[in-house]
């Protein structure tokens, strides 16, 4: 690798900064050649004052996307050069407004020909569409920050890396740990929980049930179970490590459990939950579960909602 360009988009910020510095220096050279000692970095302020009238430092900072201290420092330079003037805001005397002075207006008129040449030089380098592309980037970043865009891609990458696998004895402690963490956060561990979590093979697998685990790398980050009963299966023991919530792990586990139930041909798939778990209830509802009357007493003290899975109707055209 011999330069920044070899790293493509990864170092785009540094490459654009270098281009920006080169453009500033080039314009400053032209300004000095035309008897103007004012830095080209000051001119965005002058353009806004010319086209919008008097503005406060706060207004300028917001429009330019720069910090208030940086704009204050630059405004002092412009005031000392006499190209802007300062006055109190007639609506609020505590606020100071900057406006273009007569000297500033004369300077702007004088440099009009130079700016046409600057625009032409930019188009020579990048084409007329370059400014439009920069504008689209600016608008897009106003809608969603660059950090948010990176975070979204990292989340998608992590989602793709999650694998849902069947239970193995070596993951027995992970299965118990995840559920205990979840129970202690939201409720408390009941006697039936201790019984099932301590002996998952005997309590769940041996009667014909299933345990599914979500693995990210070498770490088990989520789990759920299908517990077989007289009339079908109970969806239970759903838990996702708090650190990895937001990666749609719960949805992946739920979809896997539903697929296993449908393949089994068993009577019903039901679950019991609590009304305070609103996000979980929405997840169940979006995936085919409906609220129903409880046909028997619950074996969980924490349960106040009973839901039954309703398989989507088959398309008659298929």
HELIX and SHEET records of a PDB file:
HELIX    1   1 UNK A    4  UNK A   11  5                                   8    
HELIX    2   2 UNK A   12  UNK A   33  1                                  22    
HELIX    3   3 UNK A   40  UNK A   42  5                                   3    
HELIX    4   4 UNK A   43  UNK A   52  1                                  10    
HELIX    5   5 UNK A   57  UNK A   64  1                                   8    
HELIX    6   6 UNK A   68  UNK A   81  1                                  14    
HELIX    7   7 UNK A  102  UNK A  110  1                                   9    
HELIX    8   8 UNK A  112  UNK A  126  1                                  15    
HELIX    9   9 UNK A  129  UNK A  143  1                                  15    
HELIX   10  10 UNK A  146  UNK A  161  1                                  16    
HELIX   11  11 UNK A  169  UNK A  171  5                                   3    
HELIX   12  12 UNK A  172  UNK A  186  1                                  15    
HELIX   13  13 UNK A  191  UNK A  198  1                                   8    
HELIX   14  14 UNK A  200  UNK A  200  1                                   1    
HELIX   15  15 UNK A  201  UNK A  205  3                                   5    
HELIX   16  16 UNK A  242  UNK A  244  5                                   3    
HELIX   17  17 UNK A  249  UNK A  264  1                                  16    
HELIX   18  18 UNK A  278  UNK A  286  1                                   9    
SHEET    1   A 3 UNK A  55  UNK A  56  0                                        
SHEET    2   A 3 UNK A  92  UNK A 100 -1                                        
SHEET    3   A 3 UNK A  84  UNK A  89 -1                                        
SHEET    1   B 7 UNK A 162  UNK A 166  0                                        
SHEET    2   B 7 UNK A 210  UNK A 216 -1                                        
SHEET    3   B 7 UNK A 219  UNK A 228 -1                                        
SHEET    4   B 7 UNK A 232  UNK A 240 -1                                        
SHEET    5   B 7 UNK A 268  UNK A 273  1                                        
SHEET    6   B 7 UNK A 305  UNK A 309 -1                                        
SHEET    7   B 7 UNK A 289  UNK A 291 -1                                        
END                                                                             
